[in-house]
Amino acid sequence: MSILNVEHLTSSFGDREIFNDVSFRLLAGEHIGLIGANGEGKSTFFNIITGRLKPDEGTVEWAKNVKAGYLDQHSVLKPGMTIKDVLNDAFLPLFEMEEKMNEICDKLGDMDEESMNEAMEELGVIQELLTAHDFYNIDQMVDEVAGALGLKEIGLDTDVTNLSGGWRTKVLLGKLLLEKPEILLLDEPTNYLDVNHIEWLKRYLNNYENAFILISHDIPFLNSVVNIIYNMENKKLERYVGDYDHFVEVHDMQKSQQLAAYNRQQQEIRELKDFVARNKARVATRNMAMSRQKKLDKMDVIELAKEKIKPEFSFKDDRASTRVVIDCEGIVIGYEKPLTNPMDLKVERGEKVVLKGANGIGKTTLLKSILGIIPPLSGKVTIGDYVTIGYFEQEFSGDGNNSCIDEVWNEFPSYTQYEVRSALAKCGLTTQHIESMVKVLSGGEQAKVRLCKLMQRESNLLILDEPTNHLDKDAKESLSDAIKSYKGTVIMVCHEPEFYEKLADRVIDVSDYSYFA
């Protein structure tokens, strides 16, 4: 049975066409991976099928009485609520039923026999609905999901107002999973999850009986949970049965076949044009030349897909620092309360060190303590001599109202417009992206803008907080190459072993120092 049908979808943003005559269908029980390079329009597609954006042309038709739950990259939480409040909101209709039941019970003593019979019948219906939806096990369900996503580590009574992007995403994901919609729409759900929580989400999705559509650049995760791939490329959407690896195999074969057909056709075109040019002026061969020309005119010319601009990341090296770049002695990190026991960390010149560990354990806080943004609660951080630091934050800071050009130009006012555009283009951003406001870009495009700014400064210590979040496969490969070739020191937080294992000299599990261990 078809749950969602999208027919002949065309959509543009300004003068940039995102989709052209795209069709899509979602069948019951399908687990779909929606893939494509940064900026191809995956999040825009989600916004269109959920009614947040209207297409220029085409139709979006959902089956009747289907409830879709959407986790996007830019979801927000209502200030003043606790984590438990947000998770309990998943059951709001059930709490409203309970309230209605209590109101009826309060009025029973004042009812006549007929009204009481009607009320008792209504109470029975409500009671059956509450039981059918596990209303009396809500605390247990909330506790299970909160524990699986690590939310209990910071406390369910924590106010959501000042949560980081990672915690915010996990709270919204928890609420969405508790709602149990018929359709899950998940946009990069693993970006802020550590290895244990990703494994839990894998098991959840593999056991999920309903359909879901998943946007992700995490290939191992995709391979483990999807059975259909939709590839978004060059304004088109193509369907492939199987996991990501099977898609790559089929897609590469299709590209090879198309290239072979293109080359054969181009050879034929050259031969036909040559024949026409040599024979159209001769009376004896004019008719044959005209026949060849007609064949040329009617030919359906094969066009190869335009190759995507691949980002080329590189970091500028500053003069060498002292041998010991960072020396942390007995530091305890945290805010009002400690997150870690005393820890020592010494990083020497040229080392590439990766910090891993469960969410909420203090990886980002450790980086900020090294940088002096958040002083450690105790202990001492010593920065070596001649250390110049380049810092990549986990999230974009600012309102995003600047264009990409202005975002870079404001930090490097001596650059010409050509130099700014060239720097952004080197990071894989097109002219349309470069001239757009930062806030309308996808998460991957925003990350490329921040990397672009980082690339313009000379440094000998890079501090990178989850730099792979939102980046597509090509961008990750280029970033890996850039880090490998960087002559300076690197301290990086990352949750993707397949990325950091290729380049790390040391991997430190911050969980080993957890105050709560």
Secondary structure, 3 states (H helix, E strand, C coil): CEEEEEEEEEEEECCEEEEEEEEEEEECCCEEEEECCCCCCHHHHHHHHCCCCCCCEEEEEECCCCCEEEECCCCCCCCCCEHHHHHHHHHHHHHHHHHHHHHHHHHHHHCCHHHHHHHHHHHHHHHHHHHHCCHHHHHHHHHHHHHHCCHHHCCCCCECCCCCHHHHHHHHHHHHHHHCCCEEEEECCCCCCCHHHHHHHHHHHHCCCCEEEEECCCHHHHHHHCCEEEEEECCEEEEEECCHHHHHHHHHHHHHHHHHHHHHHHHHHHHHHHHHHHHCCCCCCHHHHHHHHHHHHHCCCCCCCCCCCCCCCCCEECCCCCCEEEEEEEEECECCCECECCEEEEEECCCEEEEECCCCCCHHHHHHHHHCCCCCCEEEEEECCCCCEEEECCCCCCCCCCEHHHHHHCCCCCCCHHHHHHHHHHCCCCHHHHHCEHHHCCHHHHHHHHHHHHHCCEECEEEEECCCCCCCHHHHHHHHHHHHHCCCEEEEECCCHHHHCCCCCEEEEHHHHECCC
